[in-house]
Amino acid sequence: MPRSFSSLLFLLALSAGLSGCGTVNEKLSSGMGDYVPQWAGGLPSDAPPRAGTPQYDAYMKERERKRLLPAADREKEEQAQKGATGSTSAGAVR
């Protein structure tokens, strides 16, 4: 009888410990994906910020501003941004 009681107590403690891991992992996993590098399966560098952050609000305002621009102005702005990023990345490669 004492052996079955100790086995039951051990299983009870093990199940309680494992159930606690589920809630901790749920809270950690929501933010840990931001810190995983892209080569390891993380978010790409051009991914938008998470909703509910100040960066997301600024991103949505900029996106709306670009949407309201006429198509010709939008194309000029995109070409200017590509030219600016292309020159900096070429310098970093050398």
Secondary structure as GFF3:
##gff-version 3
##sequence-region A 1 94
A	DSSP	alpha_helix	2	32	.	.	.	ID=ss1
A	DSSP	three_ten_helix	33	35	.	.	.	ID=ss2
A	DSSP	three_ten_helix	38	40	.	.	.	ID=ss3
A	DSSP	alpha_helix	54	68	.	.	.	ID=ss4
A	DSSP	alpha_helix	71	93	.	.	.	ID=ss5
###
